[in-house]
Amino acid sequence: MAKQGADVLGEDLWGQVESSQNSGCLPLAQAARRLLEAKDHAHEFVADILVGQSPTDRAGRVLVDILREYAKKIPIPGEEIMESSAHALRIMGICICIIAANLNSCYCLADIAEAVGKEKLEEALTAGLNDWAEKAPTPPKP
């Protein structure tokens, strides 16, 4: 891990990181959060452009909501780089906390655990619902 940190940051800067005992990962955690927020804002911006003005009638608003949700899923150039960069910042933050023996209050580790936990929970819920849907009796058709 130290070699990868030196490859990414350069030997001099990584050496400073390793020798610093009081550095926390909060600036790295905040930068990672801002990268991911920027990605979300970019999706919102695309949705705003695609939708335009919202209609006032109920049917029009439903269609706009559908269109907005679709627009949020359109891949944005650079989106994967932002996600992997945020992950890399968090990993570096965890390294810093390990070096400083400060893992108990590591913001980067907490953020990764939260993100992974949500993904795993969604996977478990989806699998459970799919399993239930396959095995649930269907009501008779009238």
ZIMO-V927486 format. One record per backbone hydrogen bond with DSSP energy under -1.0 kcal/mol. CO is the residue of the C=O (numbers start at 1). NH is the residue of the N-H. E is the energy in kcal/mol with one decimal. If there is no record, write none. Layout:
co-><CO & CO>
nh-><NH & NH>
e-><E & E>
This chain:
co-><1 & 2 & 3 & 4 & 5 & 6 & 10 & 11 & 12 & 13 & 14 & 15 & 16 & 25 & 26 & 27 & 28 & 29 & 30 & 31 & 32 & 33 & 34 & 35 & 36 & 37 & 38 & 39 & 40 & 41 & 42 & 43 & 44 & 45 & 46 & 47 & 48 & 57 & 58 & 59 & 60 & 61 & 62 & 63 & 64 & 65 & 66 & 67 & 68 & 70 & 71 & 76 & 78 & 79 & 80 & 81 & 82 & 83 & 84 & 85 & 86 & 87 & 88 & 89 & 90 & 91 & 92 & 93 & 94 & 95 & 96 & 97 & 98 & 102 & 103 & 106 & 107 & 108 & 109 & 110 & 111 & 112 & 113 & 114 & 115 & 116 & 117 & 118 & 119 & 120 & 121 & 122 & 123 & 124 & 125 & 126 & 127 & 128 & 129 & 130 & 131 & 132>
nh-><5 & 6 & 7 & 8 & 9 & 10 & 14 & 15 & 16 & 17 & 18 & 19 & 20 & 29 & 30 & 31 & 32 & 33 & 34 & 35 & 36 & 37 & 38 & 39 & 40 & 41 & 42 & 43 & 44 & 45 & 46 & 47 & 48 & 49 & 50 & 51 & 52 & 61 & 62 & 63 & 64 & 65 & 66 & 67 & 68 & 69 & 70 & 71 & 72 & 73 & 74 & 79 & 82 & 83 & 84 & 85 & 86 & 87 & 88 & 89 & 90 & 91 & 92 & 93 & 94 & 95 & 96 & 97 & 98 & 99 & 100 & 102 & 101 & 105 & 106 & 110 & 111 & 112 & 113 & 114 & 115 & 116 & 117 & 118 & 119 & 120 & 121 & 122 & 123 & 124 & 125 & 126 & 127 & 128 & 129 & 130 & 131 & 132 & 133 & 134 & 135 & 136>
e-><-2.4 & -2.4 & -2.4 & -2.3 & -2.9 & -2.1 & -2.4 & -2.3 & -1.8 & -2.2 & -2.7 & -1.9 & -1.2 & -2.7 & -2.9 & -2.0 & -2.4 & -2.3 & -2.4 & -2.2 & -2.1 & -2.5 & -2.5 & -1.8 & -2.0 & -2.7 & -2.2 & -1.8 & -2.1 & -2.5 & -2.2 & -2.3 & -2.6 & -2.3 & -2.5 & -2.6 & -2.3 & -2.1 & -2.1 & -2.1 & -2.3 & -2.4 & -2.2 & -2.7 & -2.8 & -2.2 & -2.2 & -2.6 & -1.8 & -1.3 & -1.2 & -2.3 & -2.2 & -2.1 & -2.7 & -2.4 & -2.3 & -2.2 & -2.4 & -2.5 & -2.1 & -2.3 & -2.5 & -2.3 & -2.3 & -2.2 & -2.4 & -2.3 & -2.4 & -2.8 & -2.2 & -3.7 & -1.3 & -1.1 & -1.4 & -1.9 & -2.4 & -2.3 & -2.7 & -2.3 & -2.3 & -2.8 & -2.5 & -2.3 & -1.9 & -2.7 & -2.3 & -2.5 & -2.4 & -2.5 & -2.7 & -2.7 & -2.6 & -2.3 & -2.6 & -2.7 & -2.5 & -2.4 & -2.8 & -1.9 & -1.5 & -2.4>
